[in-house]
Amino acid sequence: MSASLPYLIHLRFNQALIIVRSIPEQEVGLQPIPSDRLKFYGFYKQATFGECNTPKPSSRNVVEYAKWKAWYRVRHHSCMEAKNLYVNALVELLVEFINRYPNNQHHEFAKQALQSLEFNAATASESKCIYMR
């Protein structure tokens, strides 16, 4: 019996969280740029908390306002869609790093991370379940 697609998406999202938390902090090419960090933040909040329900902070508080705006921008996505978007953003980051820095010391880390996400994607695509919103 195969697992349901939402369950497989959830597993893949959790794998992506593990990968993101284990990215070496000082690795410039592998760390997301600030705008991508905000994108990850928005997808993460939407995936884990649902629609943005916090009051809009003052734009004078630049960091909190940017985080709120990143979350608010993705409010129309379901939690499941946000999980998929988070994983897809990570896949794009890893592929870009692998192609741009083939001789980097963290190249193998990025390849293994990408393979672990692709394995979960292959498992999900083999599932006969169809996820409906």
HELIX and SHEET records of a PDB file:
HELIX    1   1 LEU A    5  SER A   22  1                                  18    
HELIX    2   2 PRO A   34  PHE A   49  1                                  16    
HELIX    3   3 VAL A   62  ARG A   73  1                                  12    
HELIX    4   4 CYS A   79  ARG A  100  1                                  22    
HELIX    5   5 HIS A  107  GLU A  126  1                                  20    
END                                                                             
